[in-house]
Amino acid sequence: MNKIGIIICSASGADYETFDYPVETIHINLHLNDVLYKDFVDIKADEFYYRIKHEEDLDIKTSQPSVGEVLLKYKELKNKGYKDILVITISSKLSGTYQGCVLAAGMIEGVNIRVVDSKSVSYGEMYLLVEALKLIKEGKSLDEVADTIEAIIPKID
């Protein structure tokens, strides 16, 4: 099996699933009444939805992870021996996460990184992750995996 590192955006819900292959997550920032939370790290879905339901004036904003955070994640995977990294992000039309991941990819040497814009959120991202994991287990290369899941994107509704 190829050693391909996988990173997905927390908007996918992947943190709530268990996989038989290592999957890293970059976490979206949630701002609730101007208090910063890292999605899944500082606040879980049950608390988030509880607050939405019970706090009428809850001010909710999101922001993308910083380029520095993404670069750190790339370096962590490189230090674990990964030479190839696949990144699946939330839609570039909804967040700057895709662009930040591309920018961070240009800041690290010695590792091949493919950043895939899922053009969706949640289920769409998760579906691409599951398909990517199948392809990796079949021994496909980074480019084969990325090209295949990019071809799936237009079919996700």
SULLIN-V387410 format. One record per residue. N is the residue number from 0. RES is the residue in one letter. SS is DSSP state (A for helix, B for strand, O for the rest). Layout:
BEGIN
N | RES | SS
N | RES | SS
END
This chain:
BEGIN
0 | M | O
1 | N | O
2 | K | O
3 | I | B
4 | G | B
5 | I | B
6 | I | B
7 | I | B
8 | C | B
9 | S | A
10 | A | A
11 | S | A
12 | G | O
13 | A | A
14 | D | A
15 | Y | A
16 | E | O
17 | T | O
18 | F | O
19 | D | O
20 | Y | O
21 | P | O
22 | V | O
23 | E | B
24 | T | B
25 | I | B
26 | H | O
27 | I | O
28 | N | B
29 | L | B
30 | H | B
31 | L | B
32 | N | O
33 | D | O
34 | V | B
35 | L | B
36 | Y | B
37 | K | B
38 | D | B
39 | F | O
40 | V | O
41 | D | O
42 | I | B
43 | K | O
44 | A | A
45 | D | A
46 | E | A
47 | F | A
48 | Y | A
49 | Y | A
50 | R | A
51 | I | A
52 | K | A
53 | H | A
54 | E | O
55 | E | O
56 | D | O
57 | L | O
58 | D | O
59 | I | B
60 | K | B
61 | T | B
62 | S | B
63 | Q | O
64 | P | O
65 | S | O
66 | V | A
67 | G | A
68 | E | A
69 | V | A
70 | L | A
71 | L | A
72 | K | A
73 | Y | A
74 | K | A
75 | E | A
76 | L | A
77 | K | A
78 | N | A
79 | K | O
80 | G | O
81 | Y | O
82 | K | O
83 | D | B
84 | I | B
85 | L | B
86 | V | B
87 | I | B
88 | T | B
89 | I | O
90 | S | O
91 | S | O
92 | K | O
93 | L | O
94 | S | O
95 | G | O
96 | T | A
97 | Y | A
98 | Q | A
99 | G | A
100 | C | A
101 | V | A
102 | L | A
103 | A | A
104 | A | A
105 | G | O
106 | M | O
107 | I | O
108 | E | O
109 | G | O
110 | V | O
111 | N | B
112 | I | B
113 | R | B
114 | V | B
115 | V | B
116 | D | B
117 | S | O
118 | K | O
119 | S | O
120 | V | O
121 | S | O
122 | Y | A
123 | G | A
124 | E | A
125 | M | A
126 | Y | A
127 | L | A
128 | L | A
129 | V | A
130 | E | A
131 | A | A
132 | L | A
133 | K | A
134 | L | A
135 | I | A
136 | K | A
137 | E | O
138 | G | O
139 | K | O
140 | S | O
141 | L | A
142 | D | A
143 | E | A
144 | V | A
145 | A | A
146 | D | A
147 | T | A
148 | I | A
149 | E | A
150 | A | A
151 | I | A
152 | I | A
153 | P | O
154 | K | O
155 | I | O
156 | D | O
END
